[in-house]
């Protein structure tokens, strides 16, 4: 598998992991009782962010480790983090309706240009 493709998948899973963390509600999880798992939808919904957190976190680690087999760790980390930052902002604006400004867009484009530069000037 192409290491840069693995890196993009890892960045997407990182964003999903971030938002599953945002949605975690420990009070609901701690008050959950296993006997209500299949009888009450609320109990299952309380566990979904936790299950997503685990699934997306493990998937993120797996694909990031695949990426680092073909990309230098420092380059992989910088590109992975940059892509995750940009994708997080896209989710914030598109789904959560967060505010944005043109200077922010410019700065995020600089991050993307940096990631593209890391890919372009990669030795190997």
PyMOL commands that set and color helices and strands:
alter all, ss='L'
color gray80, all
select helices_A, chain A and resi 3-23+26-31+34-36+41-68+73-94+102-120
alter helices_A, ss='H'
color red, helices_A
deselect
rebuild
show_as cartoon
